[in-house]
Amino acid sequence: MEPASDIELFEAWRGGDQRAGAELFRRHYDTLTRFFANKVAAEHRPELIQRTMLACVESSERFEGRSRFSSYLLGIALRQLYKHFDRRRRGERVDFGTVSIEDLQPSPSQAIAAQDEYHVLLQALRRLPLDYQLVLELVYWEDFTAAEVAESLDIPVGTAKTRIRRGKELLREQVETVSVSPALMQSTISNLEGWARALRERG
């Protein structure tokens, strides 16, 4: 017997089956952890994951089952992330098209030089405007298409494609900035997508 699909589990959960909800949560816990990991401090992640799953049920009528459940879930996670930063900045409006995670939440280790390709990419991603960081992580870490990115972020497909293209350009620029040597920069840039996808496995 094949395991239930995400959509089948979600429909059962929406109908009151708590075991289906628990299985869906278990199945996507790593996805949510990965989403928040490079954006908020560790102590805030459990609450944001919980808020995301709760909002997932509360807005369940929005999901019609025509796309991957993960694209719907990460769209909700994004809105919870925005609310998190709004709360921390006491309602001050943030332009996520220009402000980076490093601007919003400097890391204690950001002054430490990146010594390998993984840390180069992590630092470079945190220096991108959040809108661009998000699309690249969805493409590299969740294997989203431009259409799925558009659905998650509630933007037109053309806008998603533009952000993906521009995000890759900005990422290369930031890799050049944070690399400690020309050799490390070249090694990272020469296989940028490979290193970015490898970050997913390191979790």
C-alpha positions in Angstrom: 0.0 0.0 0.0 1.4 3.3 -1.1 1.8 6.1 1.6 -0.8 8.8 1.4 0.1 11.9 -0.7 0.6 15.3 0.9 -2.8 16.4 -0.6 -4.6 13.3 0.8 -3.0 13.9 4.3 -4.0 17.6 4.1 -7.6 16.9 3.2 -7.8 14.4 6.1 -6.2 16.9 8.5 -8.6 19.6 7.3 -11.4 17.1 8.1 -10.2 16.7 11.6 -7.8 13.7 11.4 -5.0 14.7 13.8 -2.9 11.7 12.9 -2.8 12.9 9.3 -1.8 16.3 10.5 1.0 14.9 12.6 2.3 12.9 9.6 2.2 15.9 7.3 4.0 18.0 9.9 6.7 15.2 10.2 7.1 15.0 6.5 7.6 18.8 6.1 9.4 19.6 9.3 12.8 19.6 7.6 11.5 21.8 4.8 10.3 24.4 7.3 13.5 24.2 9.4 15.6 24.7 6.3 13.4 27.7 5.2 13.9 29.5 8.6 17.4 28.4 9.3 19.3 31.0 7.3 16.9 33.8 8.3 16.1 33.8 12.0 18.0 32.9 15.2 17.6 29.3 16.4 15.4 30.2 19.4 12.7 31.7 17.1 12.4 28.8 14.7 10.2 26.4 16.7 7.6 29.2 17.2 7.7 30.2 13.6 7.3 26.6 12.5 4.3 26.2 14.8 2.7 29.4 13.6 3.1 28.3 10.0 1.4 24.9 10.6 -1.4 26.6 12.5 -1.9 29.2 9.8 -1.8 26.4 7.3 -5.0 24.9 8.8 -6.7 28.3 9.4 -6.3 29.3 5.8 -6.9 25.8 4.4 -9.6 26.9 2.0 -7.0 28.7 0.0 -5.3 25.5 -1.0 -7.1 23.8 -3.9 -4.7 20.9 -4.5 -3.7 21.9 -8.0 0.0 22.4 -7.0 2.5 20.9 -4.6 1.5 21.2 -1.0 5.1 22.5 -0.2 4.6 25.6 -2.4 1.4 26.4 -0.4 3.2 25.7 2.9 6.2 27.8 2.2 4.1 30.7 1.0 2.5 30.7 4.5 6.0 30.4 6.1 7.0 33.5 4.2 4.1 35.5 5.5 5.0 34.3 9.1 8.6 35.4 8.5 7.4 38.9 7.4 5.2 39.2 10.4 8.1 38.1 12.7 10.3 40.9 11.4 7.4 43.4 11.6 6.9 42.5 15.2 10.6 42.9 16.0 10.7 46.3 14.3 7.5 47.5 16.0 5.5 47.8 12.9 8.1 49.7 10.9 7.6 48.9 7.2 10.4 46.9 5.7 11.2 46.8 2.0 12.2 43.2 1.5 13.2 44.0 -2.1 16.2 46.0 -0.7 16.8 44.9 2.9 18.7 41.7 3.6 18.7 39.3 6.5 22.1 40.6 7.4 20.6 44.1 7.7 17.6 42.9 9.8 19.5 40.4 12.0 23.3 40.6 11.9 25.0 37.3 12.7 27.7 37.3 15.4 29.8 35.3 12.9 29.4 37.6 9.9 32.8 39.3 10.6 34.5 35.9 10.4 36.0 35.3 6.9 34.3 32.5 5.0 36.9 29.8 4.6 35.1 27.3 2.3 32.5 27.3 -0.4 29.6 26.4 2.0 30.2 29.4 4.3 30.8 31.7 1.3 27.4 30.8 0.0 25.6 31.1 3.4 27.1 34.6 3.9 26.4 35.6 0.3 22.8 34.5 0.6 22.3 36.5 3.8 23.6 39.6 2.1 21.0 39.5 -0.7 17.8 41.4 -0.4 15.3 39.0 1.2 13.1 38.8 -1.9 16.0 37.4 -3.9 17.3 35.2 -1.1 13.9 33.6 -1.0 13.6 32.8 -4.7 17.1 31.3 -4.9 16.5 29.1 -1.8 13.2 27.8 -3.3 14.9 27.0 -6.6 18.1 25.5 -5.1 16.8 23.8 -2.0 13.3 22.9 -2.8 13.7 22.3 -6.6 10.8 24.7 -7.3 10.0 25.8 -10.8 9.5 29.5 -11.6 5.7 28.8 -11.6 5.9 27.3 -8.1 8.0 30.1 -6.9 5.4 32.5 -8.2 2.6 30.7 -6.4 4.5 30.5 -3.1 5.4 34.2 -3.2 2.1 35.3 -4.7 3.7 37.1 -7.6 3.4 36.8 -11.4 5.5 34.1 -13.1 7.3 36.7 -15.1 8.3 38.5 -11.9 9.5 35.2 -10.4 11.7 34.5 -13.5 13.2 38.0 -13.3 13.9 37.6 -9.6 15.6 34.2 -10.2 17.8 35.6 -12.9 18.7 38.8 -11.0 19.1 36.8 -7.8 21.8 34.6 -9.4 23.6 37.8 -10.6 23.5 39.3 -7.1 24.6 36.1 -5.5 27.7 35.9 -7.7 28.5 39.5 -6.8 28.2 38.7 -3.1 30.3 35.6 -3.5 33.1 37.8 -4.9 32.7 40.1 -1.9 32.8 37.6 0.9 35.4 35.1 -0.5 38.8 35.3 1.3 40.8 34.5 -1.8 40.5 34.5 -5.6 40.8 30.7 -5.7 37.9 30.3 -3.2 35.8 32.8 -5.2 36.5 30.9 -8.5 35.9 27.5 -6.9 32.5 28.7 -5.6 31.4 30.5 -8.7 32.4 27.8 -11.1 29.9 25.4 -9.5 27.6 27.8 -7.9 24.4 25.8 -8.3 26.1 22.6 -7.2 27.4 24.2 -4.0 24.0 25.8 -3.4 22.2 22.5 -3.7 24.8 20.8 -1.5 23.9 23.2 1.3 20.5 21.5 1.5 22.1 18.2 2.4 24.1 19.8 5.1 20.9 21.2 6.5 
